[in-house]
Amino acid sequence: MTAQEVEVDPVGAGQPDPVISVRDVWKVFGPKASEVPKSPELCALSRRELMDRTGCTAAVRDVGFDVAPGEVFVVMGLSGSGKSTLVRCLTRLVEPTSGQVLFEGEDILAADEKRLRDLRRNKFSMVFQHFGLLPHRRVLDNISYGLEIRGVGKAERAKRAMEVVDLVGLSGYEKSYPDQLSGGMQQRVGLARALAGDPDVLLFDEPFSALDPLIRRDMQNEVVRLHREVGKTMLFITHDLSEALKLGDRILIMRDGKVVQVGTGDELVGAPVDDYVRDFVRDVPRANVLTLKWIMRDPRPDDVLDGPELGPDVVVRDATRAVLAAAAPVKVVRDGELLGIVGDEEILAVVAGQEADA
Ligand SMILES: Nc1ncnc2c1ncn2[C@@H]1O[C@H](COP(=O)(O)OP(=O)(O)OP(=O)(O)O)[C@@H](O)[C@H]1O
């Protein structure tokens, strides 16, 4: 393998057992919806053609992915690509037409009503764009509402609610009513409410889309911080690439109900599978996303190999100073093995945004 042929791990390889495992999931709305996934002929049609032929909308088409424990997995796509329907299929708020959804190995589609209720209450929590707060309840009571439904005692509820109030930066607002809070603060209440039940998985459906850009950035930072502190598995839906890149360990790009590509941010930017993804990532500041493994090259006979060493996963932006300051190219090394080298030329090409077209 040359330095330029970057090895991309297959999805989930070398990972612990997934928390969520989705296979061949379809959601078709319309008459005789269940016939569509069974028919290779209908499956081959575009969404539009399927609609014209059968009157059905294939919101989610043959989608599969795994989410690892503690991972932030982002589903990204434009409006109508099927993100919301997909995430709702995971907890059967929308009933999938066909396929398999496993949660910690358990077949969700086989769960009865009681088990499903139990899973929704105890294992998953959802944060929506519209906060869905109860207007006549104070912040603390909104946060503990889910625990109340579960039958948790008053003292225990209050204690848990206070813990998450601190966690999401709402201290001092415990007694406020939702309409006394800004949008960002209301979404913090939504976050706290989701965290209060100590779920295994947090599902976010475009939670920050309605917030203005500065508040939105604050809330994204909040999610990054929370994830660092509580380490929950998170599945996050967004139509915003920069949000996806900021939050996601891996990102699934959806288009017309289908998966286009799943990968880490640097894989999407470094090796887009098609023009659609390439267009999507075109304006991403590459130096902030690409890592050294994407820009290193094989040493040439005349290269001096006594430069400093850096790992292949160091982000270009973070390596820039070290590379430019070094007299010899930086050696990209993993476990003592020289993978390639990076010199001023490679760094400057990315920083200047030229290397993609070179
Ligand atoms: N209940 C329904 N009945 C019929 N069609 C539906 C239904 N729900 C969703 N759809 C269709 O399925 C497709 C995917 O919708 P979905 O809301 O999942 O997309 P999305 O990516 O979440 O978009 P947005 O960000 O605008 O919500 C759309 O064409 C939508 O019109």
The ligand as a MOL file (V3000), in Angstrom:
LIG
                    3D

  0  0  0     0  0            999 V3000
M  V30 BEGIN CTAB
M  V30 COUNTS 31 33 0 0 0
M  V30 BEGIN ATOM
M  V30 1 N -46.6550 9.8930 7.3830 0
M  V30 2 C -46.1940 10.0510 6.1540 0
M  V30 3 N -46.9530 9.7470 5.0660 0
M  V30 4 C -46.4910 9.8900 3.8160 0
M  V30 5 N -45.2430 10.3310 3.5080 0
M  V30 6 C -44.4410 10.6360 4.5420 0
M  V30 7 C -44.8500 10.5260 5.9080 0
M  V30 8 N -43.8200 10.8900 6.7120 0
M  V30 9 C -42.8040 11.2450 5.8820 0
M  V30 10 N -43.1760 11.0900 4.5830 0
M  V30 11 C -42.3370 11.3510 3.4000 0
M  V30 12 O -41.1370 10.6290 3.5420 0
M  V30 13 C -40.0310 11.3890 3.0460 0
M  V30 14 C -38.9910 11.5150 4.1360 0
M  V30 15 O -39.4750 12.3560 5.1610 0
M  V30 16 P -38.6760 12.6740 6.5070 0
M  V30 17 O -39.5130 13.6250 7.3090 0
M  V30 18 O -38.2540 11.4130 7.1360 0
M  V30 19 O -37.4000 13.4020 5.9300 0
M  V30 20 P -36.3470 14.3060 6.6930 0
M  V30 21 O -35.0470 14.0470 6.0490 0
M  V30 22 O -36.4550 14.0850 8.1410 0
M  V30 23 O -36.8180 15.7380 6.3010 0
M  V30 24 P -37.0840 17.0330 7.2360 0
M  V30 25 O -35.7340 17.4470 7.7220 0
M  V30 26 O -37.7010 18.0180 6.2860 0
M  V30 27 O -38.0250 16.5690 8.3160 0
M  V30 28 C -40.6060 12.7040 2.5780 0
M  V30 29 O -40.8090 12.6160 1.1750 0
M  V30 30 C -41.9200 12.8160 3.3160 0
M  V30 31 O -42.8440 13.5550 2.5830 0
M  V30 END ATOM
M  V30 BEGIN BOND
M  V30 1 1 1 2
M  V30 2 1 2 3
M  V30 3 2 2 7
M  V30 4 2 3 4
M  V30 5 1 4 5
M  V30 6 2 5 6
M  V30 7 1 6 7
M  V30 8 1 6 10
M  V30 9 1 7 8
M  V30 10 2 8 9
M  V30 11 1 9 10
M  V30 12 1 10 11
M  V30 13 1 11 12
M  V30 14 1 11 30
M  V30 15 1 12 13
M  V30 16 1 13 14
M  V30 17 1 13 28
M  V30 18 1 14 15
M  V30 19 1 15 16
M  V30 20 2 16 17
M  V30 21 1 16 18
M  V30 22 1 16 19
M  V30 23 1 19 20
M  V30 24 2 20 21
M  V30 25 1 20 22
M  V30 26 1 20 23
M  V30 27 1 23 24
M  V30 28 2 24 25
M  V30 29 1 24 26
M  V30 30 1 24 27
M  V30 31 1 28 29
M  V30 32 1 28 30
M  V30 33 1 30 31
M  V30 END BOND
M  V30 END CTAB
M  END
